[in-house]
Amino acid sequence: MTAASVIEAVQPWQPELAAIRRDIHAHPELGMEEHRTSALVARYLEGLGIEVATGIGKLGVVATIKGRLPGQRVIGLRADMDALPIEERTGKPWASTTPGLMHACGHDGHTTMLLGAAKYLAANRDFAGTVHLIFQPAEEGRGGAKAMLEDGLFDRFPCDAIYGLHNKPTIPAGRFAIRKGPALAAADSFTVVFHGTGGHGGSAPHLATDVTVVQAHFVLALQTIIGRNVPAVESAVLSVGAIAGGSLKASNVMPATVTVTGTSRSYTPAVRDLLERRIAELAQGLAAMHGCTADVTYRRGVPPTVNHPEQTEVAMAAAADLVGEGLLDRNMTPVMGAEDFGLMLEKRPGAFMFLGGGTGPDGVSPNVHTPLFDFNDDIIPMGVAYWASVVAQELGGQRR
């Protein structure tokens, strides 16, 4: 069966799969709280007669499908299941029924597309080797990939390669986009607490050390790291997300402490190290200049998502067989967002593909992580077919 014909084969399943997606969407769960979603996934897979393991990394589910042809190669296909703490404003009939939570990144659609792939592969086992379908909890900063890996994911379910797929509402529906090398950024956070004496800001500021002045210089100086320390050919982001200090009810009191927190994004280990070092140097140096001190905490989150060359070629071939070269961007602009799939790519070679979901006149829909986002159900068959095409490339004798 050709890749294009797979879309025709799975198109009749679209109403069933869309109903599953909307059910998951209506019942969002935060990372490491996906009890209902995880149970739904396991129940559906078991209904297909597939071998299923649950509780991997607490709530992860892994389904194993073996081809009927002889072959030792094993690959993994991964989807995420968690929602976000965002209040939904789509007004859709299937909108979130849980106040303050919604599937604002399309993980409901990712899960559904991989369930559709499970249905297709279970019925079409003309491939040589084994496929592990990995349903991961807690992608949104709650450590799901790390938990599954620490629970022996690749020891219990060995994979020669691992693949991920993410919807992208800012490109037209049905288009694919990927690139070799860094595709998404490392996401770290920093917290700086400036300590001074505090004092009376109206009558005796000269008797105090003023942490508000220090933090003001620090926030401005952060951008000199990007402009004067990061090489011009590299990319990085430093942003302050919160500043806290003093009291709105005591405007004449100079606070003794001010806290500054923010995020940093980078693509390479060298730039990541540079950001960590320079944030501390600036904070402590500026504090010392003004007679204050600074406590600096830099927390490394997920690493960059770096696509491996060989597996990226496989992913490109899988997409091109589906939609042709005209609908495949082989050198997409790297994204400053982050994905904990990068942790899996540190352990196994693989590739992370984007599938367009935009529907507006300009091919764009409300972006992920916004209250108006909703996964485009029309691309579900395309996502299922892409997964089948990856399996065909890897295990069906078409590997390039």
Contacts in CASP RR format, 6 or more apart in sequence:
PFRMAT RR
TARGET T0000
AUTHOR 0000-0000-0000
METHOD contacts of the structure
MODEL  1
MTAASVIEAVQPWQPELAAIRRDIHAHPELGMEEHRTSALVARYLEGLGI
EVATGIGKLGVVATIKGRLPGQRVIGLRADMDALPIEERTGKPWASTTPG
LMHACGHDGHTTMLLGAAKYLAANRDFAGTVHLIFQPAEEGRGGAKAMLE
DGLFDRFPCDAIYGLHNKPTIPAGRFAIRKGPALAAADSFTVVFHGTGGH
GGSAPHLATDVTVVQAHFVLALQTIIGRNVPAVESAVLSVGAIAGGSLKA
SNVMPATVTVTGTSRSYTPAVRDLLERRIAELAQGLAAMHGCTADVTYRR
GVPPTVNHPEQTEVAMAAAADLVGEGLLDRNMTPVMGAEDFGLMLEKRPG
AFMFLGGGTGPDGVSPNVHTPLFDFNDDIIPMGVAYWASVVAQELGGQRR
1 9 0 8 1.000
1 124 0 8 1.000
2 321 0 8 1.000
3 318 0 8 1.000
3 321 0 8 1.000
3 322 0 8 1.000
3 385 0 8 1.000
3 388 0 8 1.000
3 389 0 8 1.000
3 392 0 8 1.000
4 321 0 8 1.000
4 322 0 8 1.000
6 120 0 8 1.000
6 322 0 8 1.000
6 384 0 8 1.000
6 385 0 8 1.000
6 388 0 8 1.000
6 389 0 8 1.000
7 322 0 8 1.000
7 381 0 8 1.000
7 382 0 8 1.000
7 385 0 8 1.000
9 120 0 8 1.000
10 116 0 8 1.000
10 119 0 8 1.000
10 120 0 8 1.000
10 381 0 8 1.000
10 384 0 8 1.000
10 385 0 8 1.000
10 388 0 8 1.000
11 381 0 8 1.000
13 116 0 8 1.000
13 119 0 8 1.000
13 381 0 8 1.000
13 384 0 8 1.000
14 377 0 8 1.000
14 378 0 8 1.000
14 380 0 8 1.000
14 381 0 8 1.000
17 112 0 8 1.000
17 113 0 8 1.000
17 115 0 8 1.000
17 116 0 8 1.000
17 377 0 8 1.000
17 380 0 8 1.000
17 381 0 8 1.000
17 384 0 8 1.000
18 112 0 8 1.000
18 377 0 8 1.000
18 380 0 8 1.000
20 40 0 8 1.000
20 44 0 8 1.000
20 112 0 8 1.000
20 115 0 8 1.000
21 108 0 8 1.000
21 109 0 8 1.000
21 111 0 8 1.000
21 112 0 8 1.000
21 375 0 8 1.000
21 377 0 8 1.000
21 380 0 8 1.000
22 93 0 8 1.000
22 94 0 8 1.000
22 108 0 8 1.000
22 377 0 8 1.000
23 40 0 8 1.000
23 94 0 8 1.000
24 37 0 8 1.000
24 40 0 8 1.000
24 81 0 8 1.000
24 103 0 8 1.000
24 108 0 8 1.000
24 109 0 8 1.000
24 111 0 8 1.000
24 112 0 8 1.000
25 94 0 8 1.000
25 95 0 8 1.000
25 96 0 8 1.000
25 102 0 8 1.000
25 103 0 8 1.000
25 108 0 8 1.000
25 374 0 8 1.000
25 375 0 8 1.000
26 94 0 8 1.000
26 95 0 8 1.000
26 96 0 8 1.000
26 97 0 8 1.000
27 36 0 8 1.000
27 37 0 8 1.000
27 96 0 8 1.000
27 97 0 8 1.000
27 98 0 8 1.000
28 83 0 8 1.000
28 84 0 8 1.000
28 96 0 8 1.000
28 98 0 8 1.000
28 101 0 8 1.000
28 102 0 8 1.000
28 103 0 8 1.000
28 108 0 8 1.000
29 35 0 8 1.000
29 36 0 8 1.000
29 37 0 8 1.000
29 81 0 8 1.000
29 82 0 8 1.000
29 83 0 8 1.000
29 101 0 8 1.000
30 82 0 8 1.000
30 83 0 8 1.000
30 84 0 8 1.000
30 85 0 8 1.000
30 101 0 8 1.000
30 138 0 8 1.000
30 140 0 8 1.000
30 142 0 8 1.000
31 59 0 8 1.000
31 81 0 8 1.000
31 82 0 8 1.000
31 83 0 8 1.000
31 137 0 8 1.000
31 138 0 8 1.000
31 139 0 8 1.000
31 140 0 8 1.000
31 141 0 8 1.000
31 142 0 8 1.000
31 144 0 8 1.000
32 58 0 8 1.000
32 59 0 8 1.000
32 82 0 8 1.000
32 137 0 8 1.000
32 138 0 8 1.000
32 142 0 8 1.000
32 143 0 8 1.000
32 144 0 8 1.000
32 147 0 8 1.000
33 59 0 8 1.000
33 82 0 8 1.000
34 59 0 8 1.000
34 81 0 8 1.000
34 82 0 8 1.000
34 137 0 8 1.000
34 138 0 8 1.000
35 59 0 8 1.000
37 81 0 8 1.000
37 82 0 8 1.000
37 111 0 8 1.000
38 54 0 8 1.000
38 55 0 8 1.000
38 59 0 8 1.000
38 60 0 8 1.000
38 61 0 8 1.000
38 81 0 8 1.000
38 135 0 8 1.000
38 137 0 8 1.000
41 61 0 8 1.000
41 81 0 8 1.000
41 111 0 8 1.000
41 115 0 8 1.000
41 135 0 8 1.000
42 52 0 8 1.000
42 54 0 8 1.000
42 61 0 8 1.000
44 115 0 8 1.000
44 118 0 8 1.000
45 52 0 8 1.000
45 61 0 8 1.000
45 63 0 8 1.000
45 115 0 8 1.000
45 118 0 8 1.000
45 133 0 8 1.000
46 52 0 8 1.000
48 118 0 8 1.000
48 119 0 8 1.000
48 122 0 8 1.000
49 122 0 8 1.000
50 63 0 8 1.000
50 64 0 8 1.000
50 65 0 8 1.000
50 118 0 8 1.000
50 122 0 8 1.000
51 63 0 8 1.000
51 64 0 8 1.000
51 65 0 8 1.000
52 61 0 8 1.000
52 62 0 8 1.000
52 63 0 8 1.000
52 64 0 8 1.000
53 61 0 8 1.000
53 62 0 8 1.000
53 63 0 8 1.000
53 64 0 8 1.000
53 156 0 8 1.000
53 157 0 8 1.000
54 60 0 8 1.000
54 61 0 8 1.000
55 61 0 8 1.000
55 151 0 8 1.000
56 62 0 8 1.000
56 148 0 8 1.000
56 151 0 8 1.000
56 152 0 8 1.000
56 153 0 8 1.000
56 156 0 8 1.000
57 137 0 8 1.000
57 144 0 8 1.000
57 147 0 8 1.000
57 148 0 8 1.000
57 150 0 8 1.000
57 151 0 8 1.000
57 153 0 8 1.000
58 137 0 8 1.000
58 147 0 8 1.000
58 151 0 8 1.000
59 81 0 8 1.000
59 137 0 8 1.000
59 138 0 8 1.000
60 81 0 8 1.000
60 134 0 8 1.000
60 135 0 8 1.000
60 136 0 8 1.000
60 137 0 8 1.000
60 148 0 8 1.000
61 134 0 8 1.000
61 135 0 8 1.000
62 132 0 8 1.000
62 133 0 8 1.000
62 134 0 8 1.000
62 135 0 8 1.000
62 153 0 8 1.000
62 156 0 8 1.000
62 157 0 8 1.000
63 118 0 8 1.000
63 132 0 8 1.000
63 133 0 8 1.000
63 135 0 8 1.000
64 130 0 8 1.000
64 131 0 8 1.000
64 132 0 8 1.000
64 133 0 8 1.000
64 157 0 8 1.000
65 118 0 8 1.000
65 121 0 8 1.000
65 122 0 8 1.000
65 125 0 8 1.000
65 130 0 8 1.000
65 131 0 8 1.000
65 133 0 8 1.000
66 125 0 8 1.000
66 129 0 8 1.000
66 130 0 8 1.000
66 131 0 8 1.000
67 125 0 8 1.000
67 126 0 8 1.000
67 127 0 8 1.000
67 128 0 8 1.000
67 129 0 8 1.000
67 130 0 8 1.000
67 131 0 8 1.000
67 395 0 8 1.000
68 125 0 8 1.000
68 126 0 8 1.000
68 127 0 8 1.000
69 126 0 8 1.000
69 127 0 8 1.000
69 128 0 8 1.000
69 129 0 8 1.000
69 396 0 8 1.000
70 128 0 8 1.000
70 129 0 8 1.000
71 128 0 8 1.000
71 129 0 8 1.000
71 395 0 8 1.000
72 129 0 8 1.000
73 128 0 8 1.000
73 129 0 8 1.000
73 130 0 8 1.000
73 160 0 8 1.000
73 394 0 8 1.000
73 395 0 8 1.000
74 129 0 8 1.000
74 130 0 8 1.000
74 131 0 8 1.000
74 132 0 8 1.000
74 157 0 8 1.000
74 158 0 8 1.000
74 159 0 8 1.000
74 160 0 8 1.000
75 130 0 8 1.000
75 131 0 8 1.000
75 132 0 8 1.000
75 159 0 8 1.000
75 160 0 8 1.000
75 161 0 8 1.000
75 162 0 8 1.000
75 163 0 8 1.000
75 390 0 8 1.000
75 391 0 8 1.000
75 394 0 8 1.000
75 395 0 8 1.000
76 131 0 8 1.000
76 132 0 8 1.000
76 133 0 8 1.000
76 134 0 8 1.000
76 157 0 8 1.000
76 159 0 8 1.000
76 161 0 8 1.000
76 162 0 8 1.000
76 163 0 8 1.000
77 114 0 8 1.000
77 117 0 8 1.000
77 131 0 8 1.000
77 132 0 8 1.000
77 133 0 8 1.000
77 134 0 8 1.000
77 162 0 8 1.000
77 163 0 8 1.000
77 164 0 8 1.000
77 165 0 8 1.000
77 387 0 8 1.000
77 390 0 8 1.000
77 391 0 8 1.000
78 114 0 8 1.000
78 134 0 8 1.000
78 135 0 8 1.000
78 136 0 8 1.000
78 162 0 8 1.000
78 163 0 8 1.000
78 164 0 8 1.000
78 341 0 8 1.000
78 344 0 8 1.000
79 107 0 8 1.000
79 109 0 8 1.000
79 110 0 8 1.000
79 111 0 8 1.000
79 113 0 8 1.000
79 114 0 8 1.000
79 133 0 8 1.000
79 134 0 8 1.000
79 135 0 8 1.000
79 136 0 8 1.000
79 164 0 8 1.000
79 165 0 8 1.000
80 107 0 8 1.000
80 110 0 8 1.000
80 111 0 8 1.000
80 135 0 8 1.000
80 136 0 8 1.000
80 137 0 8 1.000
80 139 0 8 1.000
81 107 0 8 1.000
81 110 0 8 1.000
81 111 0 8 1.000
81 135 0 8 1.000
81 136 0 8 1.000
81 137 0 8 1.000
81 139 0 8 1.000
82 107 0 8 1.000
82 137 0 8 1.000
82 138 0 8 1.000
82 139 0 8 1.000
82 140 0 8 1.000
82 142 0 8 1.000
83 96 0 8 1.000
83 101 0 8 1.000
83 102 0 8 1.000
83 103 0 8 1.000
83 104 0 8 1.000
83 105 0 8 1.000
83 107 0 8 1.000
83 108 0 8 1.000
83 140 0 8 1.000
84 101 0 8 1.000
84 102 0 8 1.000
84 103 0 8 1.000
84 104 0 8 1.000
84 105 0 8 1.000
84 140 0 8 1.000
84 369 0 8 1.000
85 100 0 8 1.000
85 101 0 8 1.000
86 100 0 8 1.000
86 101 0 8 1.000
86 102 0 8 1.000
86 104 0 8 1.000
86 369 0 8 1.000
86 370 0 8 1.000
86 371 0 8 1.000
87 99 0 8 1.000
87 100 0 8 1.000
87 102 0 8 1.000
87 371 0 8 1.000
88 95 0 8 1.000
88 96 0 8 1.000
88 100 0 8 1.000
88 102 0 8 1.000
88 104 0 8 1.000
88 371 0 8 1.000
89 371 0 8 1.000
89 372 0 8 1.000
90 371 0 8 1.000
90 372 0 8 1.000
90 373 0 8 1.000
90 374 0 8 1.000
92 374 0 8 1.000
95 102 0 8 1.000
96 102 0 8 1.000
96 103 0 8 1.000
102 371 0 8 1.000
103 109 0 8 1.000
103 375 0 8 1.000
104 368 0 8 1.000
104 369 0 8 1.000
104 370 0 8 1.000
104 371 0 8 1.000
104 373 0 8 1.000
105 140 0 8 1.000
105 368 0 8 1.000
105 369 0 8 1.000
105 373 0 8 1.000
106 167 0 8 1.000
106 368 0 8 1.000
106 373 0 8 1.000
106 375 0 8 1.000
107 139 0 8 1.000
108 375 0 8 1.000
109 167 0 8 1.000
109 375 0 8 1.000
109 380 0 8 1.000
110 165 0 8 1.000
110 166 0 8 1.000
110 167 0 8 1.000
111 135 0 8 1.000
112 380 0 8 1.000
113 165 0 8 1.000
113 380 0 8 1.000
113 383 0 8 1.000
113 384 0 8 1.000
113 386 0 8 1.000
113 387 0 8 1.000
114 133 0 8 1.000
114 135 0 8 1.000
114 165 0 8 1.000
114 387 0 8 1.000
116 380 0 8 1.000
116 384 0 8 1.000
116 387 0 8 1.000
117 133 0 8 1.000
117 383 0 8 1.000
117 384 0 8 1.000
117 387 0 8 1.000
117 388 0 8 1.000
118 133 0 8 1.000
119 384 0 8 1.000
120 384 0 8 1.000
120 387 0 8 1.000
120 388 0 8 1.000
121 127 0 8 1.000
121 131 0 8 1.000
121 387 0 8 1.000
121 388 0 8 1.000
121 391 0 8 1.000
124 388 0 8 1.000
126 396 0 8 1.000
127 391 0 8 1.000
127 392 0 8 1.000
127 395 0 8 1.000
127 396 0 8 1.000
128 395 0 8 1.000
128 396 0 8 1.000
128 397 0 8 1.000
129 395 0 8 1.000
131 391 0 8 1.000
131 395 0 8 1.000
132 157 0 8 1.000
132 159 0 8 1.000
134 148 0 8 1.000
134 153 0 8 1.000
134 157 0 8 1.000
134 162 0 8 1.000
136 144 0 8 1.000
136 145 0 8 1.000
136 148 0 8 1.000
137 144 0 8 1.000
137 147 0 8 1.000
137 148 0 8 1.000
138 144 0 8 1.000
138 147 0 8 1.000
139 145 0 8 1.000
139 339 0 8 1.000
139 340 0 8 1.000
139 341 0 8 1.000
141 301 0 8 1.000
141 302 0 8 1.000
141 340 0 8 1.000
143 340 0 8 1.000
144 340 0 8 1.000
145 302 0 8 1.000
145 340 0 8 1.000
145 341 0 8 1.000
145 342 0 8 1.000
145 343 0 8 1.000
145 344 0 8 1.000
146 340 0 8 1.000
146 343 0 8 1.000
149 343 0 8 1.000
149 344 0 8 1.000
149 347 0 8 1.000
153 344 0 8 1.000
154 347 0 8 1.000
154 348 0 8 1.000
159 348 0 8 1.000
160 348 0 8 1.000
160 349 0 8 1.000
161 311 0 8 1.000
161 314 0 8 1.000
161 348 0 8 1.000
161 349 0 8 1.000
161 350 0 8 1.000
161 394 0 8 1.000
162 344 0 8 1.000
162 345 0 8 1.000
162 347 0 8 1.000
162 348 0 8 1.000
162 349 0 8 1.000
162 350 0 8 1.000
163 311 0 8 1.000
163 314 0 8 1.000
163 315 0 8 1.000
163 350 0 8 1.000
163 351 0 8 1.000
163 352 0 8 1.000
163 353 0 8 1.000
163 390 0 8 1.000
164 341 0 8 1.000
164 351 0 8 1.000
164 352 0 8 1.000
164 353 0 8 1.000
165 352 0 8 1.000
165 353 0 8 1.000
165 354 0 8 1.000
165 355 0 8 1.000
165 383 0 8 1.000
165 386 0 8 1.000
165 387 0 8 1.000
166 339 0 8 1.000
166 352 0 8 1.000
166 353 0 8 1.000
166 354 0 8 1.000
166 355 0 8 1.000
167 354 0 8 1.000
167 355 0 8 1.000
167 356 0 8 1.000
167 357 0 8 1.000
167 368 0 8 1.000
167 375 0 8 1.000
167 376 0 8 1.000
167 379 0 8 1.000
168 177 0 8 1.000
168 354 0 8 1.000
168 355 0 8 1.000
168 356 0 8 1.000
168 357 0 8 1.000
168 358 0 8 1.000
169 356 0 8 1.000
169 357 0 8 1.000
169 358 0 8 1.000
169 364 0 8 1.000
169 365 0 8 1.000
169 366 0 8 1.000
169 367 0 8 1.000
169 368 0 8 1.000
169 373 0 8 1.000
169 376 0 8 1.000
170 358 0 8 1.000
170 364 0 8 1.000
170 365 0 8 1.000
170 367 0 8 1.000
171 177 0 8 1.000
171 329 0 8 1.000
171 354 0 8 1.000
171 356 0 8 1.000
171 357 0 8 1.000
171 358 0 8 1.000
171 363 0 8 1.000
171 364 0 8 1.000
172 356 0 8 1.000
172 357 0 8 1.000
172 358 0 8 1.000
172 363 0 8 1.000
172 364 0 8 1.000
173 356 0 8 1.000
173 357 0 8 1.000
173 358 0 8 1.000
173 359 0 8 1.000
173 363 0 8 1.000
173 376 0 8 1.000
173 378 0 8 1.000
173 379 0 8 1.000
174 323 0 8 1.000
174 327 0 8 1.000
174 355 0 8 1.000
174 356 0 8 1.000
174 357 0 8 1.000
174 379 0 8 1.000
174 382 0 8 1.000
175 323 0 8 1.000
175 327 0 8 1.000
175 328 0 8 1.000
175 329 0 8 1.000
175 355 0 8 1.000
175 356 0 8 1.000
176 319 0 8 1.000
176 322 0 8 1.000
176 323 0 8 1.000
176 327 0 8 1.000
176 328 0 8 1.000
176 329 0 8 1.000
176 353 0 8 1.000
176 354 0 8 1.000
176 355 0 8 1.000
176 356 0 8 1.000
176 386 0 8 1.000
177 328 0 8 1.000
177 329 0 8 1.000
177 332 0 8 1.000
177 353 0 8 1.000
177 354 0 8 1.000
177 356 0 8 1.000
178 307 0 8 1.000
178 312 0 8 1.000
178 315 0 8 1.000
178 316 0 8 1.000
178 319 0 8 1.000
178 328 0 8 1.000
178 329 0 8 1.000
178 330 0 8 1.000
178 332 0 8 1.000
178 351 0 8 1.000
178 352 0 8 1.000
178 353 0 8 1.000
178 354 0 8 1.000
179 307 0 8 1.000
179 312 0 8 1.000
179 330 0 8 1.000
179 331 0 8 1.000
179 332 0 8 1.000
179 333 0 8 1.000
179 334 0 8 1.000
180 307 0 8 1.000
180 308 0 8 1.000
180 309 0 8 1.000
180 312 0 8 1.000
181 306 0 8 1.000
181 307 0 8 1.000
181 308 0 8 1.000
181 309 0 8 1.000
181 312 0 8 1.000
182 267 0 8 1.000
182 268 0 8 1.000
182 304 0 8 1.000
182 305 0 8 1.000
182 306 0 8 1.000
182 307 0 8 1.000
182 334 0 8 1.000
183 304 0 8 1.000
183 305 0 8 1.000
183 306 0 8 1.000
183 307 0 8 1.000
183 332 0 8 1.000
183 334 0 8 1.000
183 335 0 8 1.000
183 352 0 8 1.000
184 304 0 8 1.000
184 305 0 8 1.000
184 334 0 8 1.000
184 335 0 8 1.000
184 336 0 8 1.000
184 337 0 8 1.000
184 338 0 8 1.000
184 339 0 8 1.000
184 342 0 8 1.000
184 352 0 8 1.000
185 235 0 8 1.000
185 237 0 8 1.000
185 265 0 8 1.000
185 266 0 8 1.000
185 267 0 8 1.000
185 304 0 8 1.000
185 305 0 8 1.000
185 334 0 8 1.000
185 335 0 8 1.000
185 336 0 8 1.000
185 337 0 8 1.000
185 338 0 8 1.000
186 265 0 8 1.000
186 266 0 8 1.000
186 267 0 8 1.000
186 272 0 8 1.000
186 300 0 8 1.000
186 301 0 8 1.000
186 302 0 8 1.000
186 303 0 8 1.000
186 304 0 8 1.000
186 338 0 8 1.000
187 263 0 8 1.000
187 264 0 8 1.000
187 265 0 8 1.000
187 301 0 8 1.000
187 302 0 8 1.000
187 337 0 8 1.000
187 338 0 8 1.000
188 263 0 8 1.000
188 264 0 8 1.000
188 265 0 8 1.000
188 266 0 8 1.000
188 272 0 8 1.000
188 275 0 8 1.000
188 276 0 8 1.000
188 298 0 8 1.000
188 299 0 8 1.000
188 300 0 8 1.000
188 301 0 8 1.000
189 261 0 8 1.000
189 262 0 8 1.000
189 263 0 8 1.000
189 264 0 8 1.000
189 298 0 8 1.000
189 299 0 8 1.000
189 301 0 8 1.000
190 261 0 8 1.000
190 262 0 8 1.000
190 263 0 8 1.000
190 264 0 8 1.000
190 276 0 8 1.000
190 279 0 8 1.000
190 296 0 8 1.000
190 297 0 8 1.000
190 298 0 8 1.000
190 299 0 8 1.000
191 259 0 8 1.000
191 260 0 8 1.000
191 261 0 8 1.000
191 262 0 8 1.000
191 296 0 8 1.000
191 297 0 8 1.000
191 299 0 8 1.000
192 215 0 8 1.000
192 218 0 8 1.000
192 259 0 8 1.000
192 260 0 8 1.000
192 261 0 8 1.000
192 279 0 8 1.000
192 283 0 8 1.000
192 294 0 8 1.000
192 295 0 8 1.000
192 296 0 8 1.000
192 297 0 8 1.000
193 257 0 8 1.000
193 258 0 8 1.000
193 259 0 8 1.000
193 294 0 8 1.000
193 295 0 8 1.000
194 211 0 8 1.000
194 214 0 8 1.000
194 215 0 8 1.000
194 218 0 8 1.000
194 257 0 8 1.000
194 258 0 8 1.000
194 259 0 8 1.000
194 260 0 8 1.000
194 283 0 8 1.000
194 287 0 8 1.000
194 292 0 8 1.000
194 293 0 8 1.000
194 294 0 8 1.000
195 211 0 8 1.000
195 256 0 8 1.000
195 257 0 8 1.000
195 287 0 8 1.000
195 292 0 8 1.000
195 293 0 8 1.000
195 294 0 8 1.000
195 295 0 8 1.000
196 208 0 8 1.000
196 209 0 8 1.000
196 210 0 8 1.000
196 211 0 8 1.000
196 256 0 8 1.000
196 257 0 8 1.000
196 291 0 8 1.000
196 292 0 8 1.000
196 293 0 8 1.000
197 207 0 8 1.000
197 208 0 8 1.000
197 209 0 8 1.000
197 256 0 8 1.000
198 208 0 8 1.000
198 209 0 8 1.000
198 210 0 8 1.000
198 211 0 8 1.000
198 253 0 8 1.000
198 254 0 8 1.000
198 255 0 8 1.000
198 256 0 8 1.000
199 205 0 8 1.000
199 207 0 8 1.000
199 208 0 8 1.000
199 253 0 8 1.000
199 254 0 8 1.000
199 256 0 8 1.000
200 207 0 8 1.000
200 208 0 8 1.000
200 252 0 8 1.000
200 253 0 8 1.000
200 254 0 8 1.000
201 208 0 8 1.000
201 252 0 8 1.000
201 253 0 8 1.000
201 254 0 8 1.000
202 252 0 8 1.000
205 254 0 8 1.000
208 254 0 8 1.000
209 290 0 8 1.000
209 291 0 8 1.000
209 292 0 8 1.000
210 254 0 8 1.000
210 290 0 8 1.000
210 292 0 8 1.000
211 254 0 8 1.000
211 255 0 8 1.000
211 256 0 8 1.000
211 257 0 8 1.000
211 258 0 8 1.000
211 290 0 8 1.000
211 292 0 8 1.000
212 245 0 8 1.000
212 254 0 8 1.000
212 255 0 8 1.000
212 258 0 8 1.000
213 290 0 8 1.000
214 258 0 8 1.000
214 286 0 8 1.000
214 287 0 8 1.000
214 290 0 8 1.000
214 292 0 8 1.000
214 294 0 8 1.000
215 243 0 8 1.000
215 258 0 8 1.000
215 260 0 8 1.000
217 286 0 8 1.000
217 290 0 8 1.000
218 260 0 8 1.000
218 282 0 8 1.000
218 283 0 8 1.000
218 286 0 8 1.000
219 240 0 8 1.000
219 243 0 8 1.000
219 260 0 8 1.000
221 282 0 8 1.000
221 286 0 8 1.000
222 238 0 8 1.000
222 240 0 8 1.000
222 279 0 8 1.000
222 282 0 8 1.000
223 238 0 8 1.000
224 282 0 8 1.000
225 236 0 8 1.000
225 238 0 8 1.000
225 274 0 8 1.000
225 275 0 8 1.000
225 278 0 8 1.000
225 279 0 8 1.000
225 282 0 8 1.000
226 236 0 8 1.000
226 237 0 8 1.000
226 238 0 8 1.000
229 274 0 8 1.000
229 278 0 8 1.000
230 236 0 8 1.000
230 271 0 8 1.000
230 274 0 8 1.000
230 275 0 8 1.000
231 271 0 8 1.000
234 266 0 8 1.000
234 267 0 8 1.000
234 268 0 8 1.000
234 271 0 8 1.000
235 266 0 8 1.000
235 267 0 8 1.000
235 334 0 8 1.000
235 336 0 8 1.000
236 264 0 8 1.000
236 265 0 8 1.000
236 266 0 8 1.000
236 267 0 8 1.000
236 271 0 8 1.000
236 275 0 8 1.000
237 263 0 8 1.000
237 264 0 8 1.000
237 265 0 8 1.000
237 266 0 8 1.000
237 336 0 8 1.000
238 262 0 8 1.000
238 263 0 8 1.000
238 264 0 8 1.000
238 275 0 8 1.000
238 279 0 8 1.000
239 262 0 8 1.000
239 263 0 8 1.000
239 264 0 8 1.000
240 260 0 8 1.000
240 261 0 8 1.000
240 262 0 8 1.000
241 261 0 8 1.000
241 262 0 8 1.000
241 263 0 8 1.000
242 259 0 8 1.000
242 260 0 8 1.000
242 261 0 8 1.000
242 262 0 8 1.000
243 258 0 8 1.000
243 259 0 8 1.000
243 260 0 8 1.000
243 261 0 8 1.000
244 258 0 8 1.000
244 259 0 8 1.000
245 255 0 8 1.000
245 257 0 8 1.000
245 258 0 8 1.000
245 259 0 8 1.000
246 253 0 8 1.000
246 255 0 8 1.000
246 258 0 8 1.000
247 253 0 8 1.000
247 255 0 8 1.000
264 272 0 8 1.000
264 275 0 8 1.000
264 276 0 8 1.000
264 279 0 8 1.000
265 336 0 8 1.000
265 337 0 8 1.000
265 338 0 8 1.000
266 272 0 8 1.000
266 275 0 8 1.000
266 304 0 8 1.000
267 304 0 8 1.000
267 334 0 8 1.000
268 304 0 8 1.000
272 300 0 8 1.000
276 298 0 8 1.000
276 300 0 8 1.000
279 296 0 8 1.000
279 298 0 8 1.000
280 296 0 8 1.000
280 298 0 8 1.000
283 294 0 8 1.000
283 296 0 8 1.000
284 293 0 8 1.000
284 294 0 8 1.000
284 296 0 8 1.000
285 294 0 8 1.000
286 294 0 8 1.000
287 293 0 8 1.000
287 294 0 8 1.000
301 338 0 8 1.000
302 338 0 8 1.000
302 339 0 8 1.000
302 340 0 8 1.000
302 342 0 8 1.000
302 343 0 8 1.000
303 342 0 8 1.000
303 343 0 8 1.000
303 346 0 8 1.000
304 338 0 8 1.000
304 342 0 8 1.000
305 338 0 8 1.000
305 339 0 8 1.000
305 341 0 8 1.000
305 342 0 8 1.000
305 345 0 8 1.000
305 352 0 8 1.000
306 342 0 8 1.000
306 345 0 8 1.000
307 315 0 8 1.000
307 345 0 8 1.000
307 350 0 8 1.000
307 351 0 8 1.000
307 352 0 8 1.000
308 345 0 8 1.000
308 349 0 8 1.000
308 350 0 8 1.000
308 351 0 8 1.000
310 349 0 8 1.000
311 349 0 8 1.000
311 350 0 8 1.000
311 351 0 8 1.000
312 350 0 8 1.000
312 351 0 8 1.000
313 400 0 8 1.000
314 351 0 8 1.000
314 390 0 8 1.000
314 393 0 8 1.000
314 394 0 8 1.000
314 399 0 8 1.000
314 400 0 8 1.000
315 351 0 8 1.000
315 353 0 8 1.000
315 390 0 8 1.000
316 328 0 8 1.000
316 330 0 8 1.000
317 393 0 8 1.000
317 398 0 8 1.000
317 400 0 8 1.000
318 386 0 8 1.000
318 389 0 8 1.000
318 390 0 8 1.000
318 392 0 8 1.000
318 393 0 8 1.000
319 327 0 8 1.000
319 328 0 8 1.000
319 353 0 8 1.000
319 386 0 8 1.000
319 389 0 8 1.000
320 328 0 8 1.000
321 389 0 8 1.000
321 392 0 8 1.000
321 393 0 8 1.000
322 382 0 8 1.000
322 385 0 8 1.000
322 386 0 8 1.000
322 389 0 8 1.000
323 382 0 8 1.000
332 354 0 8 1.000
339 352 0 8 1.000
341 352 0 8 1.000
342 352 0 8 1.000
345 352 0 8 1.000
353 386 0 8 1.000
355 379 0 8 1.000
355 382 0 8 1.000
355 383 0 8 1.000
355 386 0 8 1.000
356 376 0 8 1.000
356 379 0 8 1.000
357 365 0 8 1.000
357 376 0 8 1.000
357 379 0 8 1.000
358 364 0 8 1.000
358 365 0 8 1.000
358 376 0 8 1.000
359 365 0 8 1.000
359 376 0 8 1.000
359 378 0 8 1.000
365 373 0 8 1.000
365 374 0 8 1.000
365 376 0 8 1.000
366 372 0 8 1.000
366 373 0 8 1.000
366 374 0 8 1.000
367 373 0 8 1.000
392 398 0 8 1.000
393 399 0 8 1.000
393 400 0 8 1.000
END
